[in-house]
């Protein structure tokens, strides 16, 4: 009985050690939040820490960092956006990881979420996957060396009719 409990505990701990911090759904949701709300979501819920803030053209761009138990680094950049003539801001969230399996998982999540894959291609350095729907344009880069990758979630202007 003790042996079975110990094995179950070890399997559970092993699964959480290599788990990624964010999902494709988290990244899409973060792009809908203000900078302060996105910061709170990442620091309180996902255990990211502020690495630094930079000011670009009056926008505060925040870089948040998380180093997992496996010493692999994950970074999220929030605050990048373009202002529309209506005053609304279309935000971009960038996620970078030094674990290729996280990127492969995010690609699977995007397919499972029902996002339309517009392009699967490559350049000299990366495999590139473009996903799209009415609300988001998602670009996923996976390095050819399978060491790292990144995800960019661009919020789109939605022109809905009532």
Backbone as CSV, one residue per row, in Angstrom:
resi,resn,N_x,N_y,N_z,CA_x,CA_y,CA_z,C_x,C_y,C_z
1,UNK,0.824,-1.189,0.000,0.000,0.000,0.000,0.872,1.259,0.000
2,UNK,1.907,1.276,0.855,2.791,2.436,0.925,3.553,2.607,-0.384
3,UNK,3.944,1.493,-0.976,4.694,1.542,-2.224,3.829,2.142,-3.336
4,UNK,2.570,1.779,-3.419,1.665,2.306,-4.433,1.463,3.797,-4.250
5,UNK,1.296,4.229,-3.024,1.131,5.647,-2.725,2.390,6.425,-3.094
6,UNK,3.548,5.880,-2.810,4.812,6.529,-3.140,4.979,6.655,-4.649
7,UNK,4.650,5.619,-5.393,4.760,5.653,-6.854,3.816,6.702,-7.436
8,UNK,2.593,6.750,-6.926,1.628,7.748,-7.397,2.128,9.165,-7.113
9,UNK,2.699,9.373,-5.940,3.230,10.679,-5.575,4.392,11.070,-6.486
10,UNK,5.297,10.142,-6.765,6.430,10.419,-7.652,5.967,10.752,-9.066
11,UNK,4.969,10.048,-9.576,4.441,10.339,-10.910,3.815,11.720,-10.961
12,UNK,3.076,12.078,-9.926,2.451,13.398,-9.875,3.513,14.494,-9.841
13,UNK,4.528,14.336,-9.018,5.601,15.325,-8.917,6.373,15.434,-10.227
14,UNK,6.618,14.321,-10.874,7.322,14.334,-12.155,6.533,15.035,-13.237
15,UNK,5.226,14.903,-13.203,4.386,15.566,-14.205,4.376,17.073,-14.007
16,UNK,4.421,17.546,-12.788,4.373,18.980,-12.547,5.731,19.643,-12.757
17,UNK,6.809,18.908,-12.649,8.137,19.485,-12.829,8.313,20.009,-14.245
18,UNK,7.806,19.300,-15.243,8.026,19.665,-16.625,6.804,20.317,-17.273
19,UNK,5.850,20.752,-16.488,4.655,21.377,-17.029,4.959,22.806,-17.454
20,UNK,4.351,23.219,-18.559,4.530,24.590,-18.994,3.621,25.505,-18.198
21,UNK,3.975,26.773,-18.163,3.279,27.722,-17.305,2.016,28.292,-17.926
22,UNK,1.984,28.451,-19.238,0.835,29.070,-19.891,0.331,28.204,-21.032
23,UNK,-0.930,28.385,-21.345,-1.547,27.702,-22.473,-1.822,28.730,-23.568
24,UNK,-2.200,28.258,-24.735,-2.537,29.171,-25.825,-3.764,29.990,-25.449
25,UNK,-4.656,29.402,-24.675,-5.838,30.119,-24.210,-5.446,31.228,-23.232
26,UNK,-4.479,30.966,-22.349,-3.977,32.002,-21.433,-3.418,33.186,-22.223
27,UNK,-2.621,32.902,-23.241,-2.009,33.968,-24.029,-3.062,34.794,-24.751
28,UNK,-4.071,34.135,-25.283,-5.157,34.858,-25.957,-5.913,35.725,-24.957
29,UNK,-6.188,35.186,-23.786,-6.899,35.957,-22.765,-6.075,37.143,-22.268
30,UNK,-4.770,36.966,-22.126,-3.900,38.047,-21.661,-3.919,39.207,-22.654
31,UNK,-4.043,38.903,-23.947,-4.051,39.974,-24.940,-5.303,40.842,-24.818
32,UNK,-6.344,40.353,-24.171,-7.567,41.138,-23.955,-7.518,41.980,-22.691
33,UNK,-6.497,41.793,-21.860,-6.413,42.483,-20.569,-5.572,43.748,-20.674
34,UNK,-5.814,44.675,-19.768,-4.944,45.843,-19.661,-3.589,45.379,-19.132
35,UNK,-2.602,46.257,-19.219,-1.264,45.887,-18.743,-1.265,45.514,-17.272
36,UNK,-1.978,46.285,-16.458,-2.020,46.002,-15.021,-2.705,44.667,-14.746
37,UNK,-3.808,44.402,-15.440,-4.516,43.136,-15.248,-3.678,41.953,-15.721
38,UNK,-2.997,42.110,-16.860,-2.136,41.042,-17.372,-0.980,40.780,-16.411
39,UNK,-0.404,41.856,-15.863,0.684,41.711,-14.886,0.203,40.917,-13.675
40,UNK,-0.953,41.294,-13.133,-1.497,40.592,-11.965,-1.784,39.134,-12.281
41,UNK,-2.344,38.862,-13.437,-2.657,37.488,-13.837,-1.394,36.630,-13.879
42,UNK,-0.337,37.186,-14.465,0.897,36.416,-14.616,1.677,36.283,-13.308
43,UNK,1.718,37.335,-12.512,2.527,37.281,-11.291,1.823,36.532,-10.169
44,UNK,0.517,36.678,-10.067,-0.199,36.001,-8.989,-0.551,34.567,-9.340
45,UNK,-1.022,34.335,-10.552,-1.504,33.006,-10.902,-0.469,32.098,-11.533
46,UNK,0.414,32.657,-12.329,1.348,31.839,-13.097,2.784,31.910,-12.592
47,UNK,3.013,32.683,-11.550,4.317,32.757,-10.873,5.438,33.332,-11.735
48,UNK,5.099,34.275,-12.584,6.117,35.011,-13.318,6.574,36.175,-12.455
49,UNK,7.797,36.660,-12.699,8.329,37.807,-11.978,8.762,38.857,-12.998
50,UNK,8.581,40.115,-12.618,8.994,41.195,-13.509,10.504,41.156,-13.683
51,UNK,10.923,41.121,-14.936,12.343,41.162,-15.244,12.776,42.621,-15.425
52,UNK,12.047,43.360,-16.272,12.290,44.787,-16.439,11.152,45.403,-17.230
53,UNK,11.090,46.734,-17.182,10.111,47.513,-17.949,10.895,48.461,-18.844
54,UNK,10.460,48.585,-20.088,11.080,49.545,-20.977,10.000,50.466,-21.538
55,UNK,10.383,51.701,-21.770,9.453,52.690,-22.299,9.741,52.860,-23.791
56,UNK,8.742,52.566,-24.631,8.892,52.701,-26.074,7.737,53.562,-26.580
57,UNK,8.061,54.734,-27.059,7.065,55.667,-27.601,5.912,55.913,-26.632
58,UNK,6.214,56.050,-25.367,5.201,56.327,-24.360,4.473,55.098,-23.843
59,UNK,4.773,53.918,-24.372,4.172,52.668,-23.895,5.128,51.968,-22.942
60,UNK,4.595,51.478,-21.843,5.397,50.687,-20.910,5.310,49.226,-21.329
61,UNK,6.429,48.695,-21.765,6.493,47.299,-22.184,7.167,46.516,-21.068
62,UNK,6.440,45.528,-20.555,6.909,44.776,-19.398,7.358,43.381,-19.814
63,UNK,8.530,43.009,-19.351,9.091,41.684,-19.594,9.013,40.904,-18.292
64,UNK,8.298,39.780,-18.325,8.150,38.924,-17.141,8.853,37.610,-17.412
65,UNK,9.451,37.060,-16.375,10.299,35.894,-16.522,9.907,34.833,-15.497
66,UNK,10.046,33.592,-15.889,9.832,32.474,-14.972,10.882,31.417,-15.280
67,UNK,11.550,30.958,-14.247,12.494,29.862,-14.387,11.891,28.678,-13.651
68,UNK,11.628,27.610,-14.399,10.991,26.439,-13.825,11.948,25.589,-13.027
69,UNK,11.426,24.554,-12.382,12.258,23.655,-11.590,13.315,22.938,-12.433
70,UNK,13.061,22.819,-13.737,14.029,22.165,-14.617,15.058,23.159,-15.159
71,UNK,15.076,24.387,-14.611,16.005,25.461,-14.976,15.768,25.988,-16.389
72,UNK,14.619,25.693,-16.958,14.275,26.209,-18.273,13.537,27.528,-18.095
73,UNK,13.842,28.467,-18.955,13.311,29.813,-18.808,12.117,30.043,-19.736
74,UNK,11.133,30.798,-19.209,9.981,31.233,-19.983,9.844,32.738,-19.785
75,UNK,9.519,33.453,-20.867,9.374,34.902,-20.804,8.074,35.310,-21.482
76,UNK,7.376,36.273,-20.891,6.180,36.856,-21.496,6.392,38.360,-21.574
77,UNK,6.080,38.943,-22.738,6.188,40.382,-22.938,4.785,40.925,-23.154
78,UNK,4.407,41.897,-22.314,3.095,42.537,-22.437,3.296,44.040,-22.587
79,UNK,2.284,44.720,-23.103,2.345,46.171,-23.234,2.565,46.650,-24.649
80,UNK,2.854,45.743,-25.575,3.031,46.119,-26.969,1.645,46.214,-27.590
81,UNK,1.404,47.279,-28.323,0.100,47.421,-28.943,0.064,48.575,-29.915
82,UNK,-1.011,48.610,-30.680,-1.208,49.720,-31.605,-2.552,50.362,-31.297
83,UNK,-2.548,51.672,-31.294,-3.753,52.419,-30.948,-4.531,52.729,-32.221
84,UNK,-5.821,52.451,-32.170,-6.693,52.720,-33.300,-7.228,54.137,-33.229
85,UNK,-7.783,54.614,-34.320,-8.346,55.968,-34.335,-9.525,56.100,-33.373
86,UNK,-10.181,54.975,-33.066,-11.297,54.995,-32.123,-10.831,55.108,-30.673
87,UNK,-9.537,54.962,-30.446,-8.987,55.015,-29.096,-8.728,53.643,-28.502
88,UNK,-9.274,52.616,-29.128,-9.038,51.246,-28.660,-7.596,50.848,-28.936
89,UNK,-7.097,49.925,-28.136,-5.726,49.444,-28.297,-5.767,47.954,-28.650
90,UNK,-5.095,47.598,-29.737,-4.937,46.188,-30.103,-3.608,45.723,-29.535
91,UNK,-3.653,44.757,-28.634,-2.462,44.330,-27.905,-1.803,43.108,-28.545
92,UNK,-0.513,43.001,-28.291,0.268,41.845,-28.712,0.966,41.275,-27.494
93,UNK,0.877,39.970,-27.319,1.550,39.266,-26.226,2.552,38.316,-26.854
94,UNK,3.777,38.319,-26.347,4.822,37.436,-26.861,5.291,36.517,-25.747
95,UNK,5.333,35.235,-26.048,5.792,34.209,-25.105,7.008,33.539,-25.724
96,UNK,8.081,33.425,-24.952,9.302,32.778,-25.417,9.711,31.736,-24.391
97,UNK,10.155,30.578,-24.877,10.578,29.520,-23.974,11.843,28.856,-24.516
98,UNK,12.605,28.312,-23.602,13.804,27.569,-23.996,13.532,26.065,-24.011
99,UNK,12.254,25.694,-24.032,11.866,24.288,-24.092,10.984,24.077,-25.325
100,UNK,11.494,23.355,-26.290,10.744,23.156,-27.533,9.445,22.394,-27.308
101,UNK,9.390,21.525,-26.321,8.178,20.758,-26.061,7.023,21.680,-25.685
102,UNK,7.299,22.798,-25.031,6.249,23.753,-24.702,5.628,24.315,-25.983
103,UNK,6.463,24.631,-26.956,5.973,25.169,-28.225,5.163,24.112,-28.971
104,UNK,5.632,22.885,-28.977,4.900,21.792,-29.630,3.540,21.605,-28.966
105,UNK,3.487,21.699,-27.640,2.211,21.614,-26.923,1.281,22.752,-27.305
106,UNK,1.821,23.967,-27.448,1.002,25.121,-27.817,0.444,24.989,-29.233
107,UNK,1.215,24.407,-30.133,0.725,24.155,-31.488,-0.449,23.188,-31.441
108,UNK,-0.319,22.127,-30.655,-1.414,21.168,-30.491,-2.644,21.801,-29.870
109,UNK,-2.428,22.685,-28.891,-3.553,23.374,-28.252,-4.274,24.283,-29.239
110,UNK,-3.510,24.970,-30.098,-4.121,25.859,-31.088,-4.980,25.066,-32.075
111,UNK,-4.485,23.914,-32.496,-5.263,23.056,-33.399,-6.515,22.542,-32.702
112,UNK,-6.365,22.142,-31.455,-7.488,21.598,-30.689,-8.532,22.675,-30.380
113,UNK,-8.090,23.933,-30.237,-8.984,25.045,-29.944,-9.856,25.413,-31.141
114,UNK,-9.528,24.884,-32.299,-10.314,25.184,-33.487,-9.806,26.377,-34.270
115,UNK,-8.617,26.866,-33.951,-8.035,27.942,-34.734,-7.670,27.415,-36.120
116,UNK,-7.831,28.237,-37.122,-7.550,27.832,-38.499,-6.062,28.033,-38.772
117,UNK,-5.382,26.958,-39.221,-3.976,27.082,-39.565,-3.907,27.640,-40.988
118,UNK,-3.396,28.860,-41.096,-3.293,29.540,-42.391,-2.012,29.175,-43.125
119,UNK,-0.964,28.837,-42.366,0.319,28.554,-42.991,1.152,27.669,-42.074
120,UNK,1.810,26.712,-42.676,2.848,25.945,-41.981,4.035,25.965,-42.912
121,UNK,5.069,26.678,-42.514,6.226,26.835,-43.372,7.494,26.933,-42.557
122,UNK,8.535,27.428,-43.210,9.826,27.542,-42.532,10.633,28.655,-43.178
123,UNK,11.511,29.215,-42.390,12.525,30.113,-42.915,13.879,29.504,-42.574
124,UNK,14.915,30.257,-42.681,16.256,29.717,-42.474,16.483,29.257,-41.034
125,UNK,15.732,29.832,-40.088,15.975,29.555,-38.677,14.842,28.795,-37.987
126,UNK,13.590,29.013,-38.404,12.437,28.508,-37.670,11.436,27.774,-38.553
127,UNK,10.700,26.865,-37.923,9.445,26.390,-38.482,8.409,27.417,-38.051
128,UNK,7.497,27.793,-38.960,6.536,28.852,-38.681,5.130,28.306,-38.852
129,UNK,4.279,28.605,-37.880,2.880,28.193,-37.913,2.030,29.437,-37.708
130,UNK,1.113,29.705,-38.635,0.201,30.835,-38.512,-1.203,30.314,-38.264
131,UNK,-1.809,30.773,-37.175,-3.184,30.423,-36.835,-3.995,31.706,-36.808
132,UNK,-5.295,31.572,-37.099,-6.119,32.757,-37.206,-7.562,32.441,-36.854
133,UNK,-8.256,33.436,-36.306,-9.709,33.408,-36.180,-10.191,34.852,-36.226
134,UNK,-11.427,35.106,-35.863,-11.966,36.463,-35.937,-11.319,37.417,-34.937
135,UNK,-10.757,36.903,-33.872,-10.265,37.745,-32.788,-8.740,37.819,-32.673
136,UNK,-8.034,36.768,-33.105,-6.591,36.696,-32.893,-5.856,36.212,-34.141
137,UNK,-4.636,36.694,-34.266,-3.692,36.200,-35.267,-2.503,35.692,-34.457
138,UNK,-2.232,34.398,-34.531,-1.198,33.784,-33.701,-0.083,33.247,-34.597
139,UNK,1.139,33.667,-34.296,2.316,33.215,-35.028,3.187,32.422,-34.060
140,UNK,3.503,31.192,-34.429,4.325,30.335,-33.572,5.618,30.008,-34.320
141,UNK,6.735,30.235,-33.650,8.052,29.937,-34.191,8.679,28.809,-33.377
142,UNK,9.167,27.786,-34.058,9.889,26.684,-33.419,11.240,26.571,-34.112
143,UNK,12.309,26.808,-33.355,13.648,26.743,-33.944,13.916,25.373,-34.546
144,UNK,14.637,25.354,-35.655,14.971,24.085,-36.316,15.782,23.168,-35.413
145,UNK,16.571,23.753,-34.527,17.387,22.945,-33.630,16.579,22.369,-32.463
146,UNK,15.263,22.671,-32.426,14.358,22.176,-31.379,14.841,22.514,-29.969
147,UNK,15.458,23.674,-29.820,15.910,24.097,-28.501,14.961,25.123,-27.898
148,UNK,14.389,25.976,-28.715,13.542,27.042,-28.183,12.493,27.443,-29.201
149,UNK,11.664,28.392,-28.801,10.643,28.898,-29.699,9.894,30.044,-29.066
150,UNK,8.969,30.610,-29.832,8.177,31.723,-29.319,6.793,31.733,-29.956
151,UNK,5.897,32.453,-29.299,4.519,32.596,-29.752,4.162,34.070,-29.665
152,UNK,3.581,34.603,-30.735,3.088,35.973,-30.738,1.583,35.926,-30.945
153,UNK,0.834,36.518,-30.027,-0.620,36.592,-30.137,-0.969,38.050,-30.409
154,UNK,-1.515,38.296,-31.596,-1.914,39.638,-32.001,-3.429,39.733,-31.934
155,UNK,-3.907,40.684,-31.182,-5.337,40.916,-31.081,-5.788,41.612,-32.367
156,UNK,-6.925,41.179,-32.911,-7.440,41.763,-34.142,-8.626,42.662,-33.845
157,UNK,-8.823,43.622,-34.735,-10.002,44.473,-34.617,-11.188,43.673,-35.131
158,UNK,-12.186,43.546,-34.293,-13.362,42.751,-34.650,-14.463,43.680,-35.144
159,UNK,-14.915,43.426,-36.352,-15.982,44.227,-36.922,-17.238,43.385,-36.938
160,UNK,-17.941,43.374,-35.813,-19.164,42.593,-35.689,-20.377,43.435,-36.016
161,UNK,-21.406,42.784,-36.461,-22.652,43.477,-36.770,-23.714,43.000,-35.813
162,UNK,-24.438,43.926,-35.210,-25.500,43.572,-34.263,-26.795,43.301,-34.971
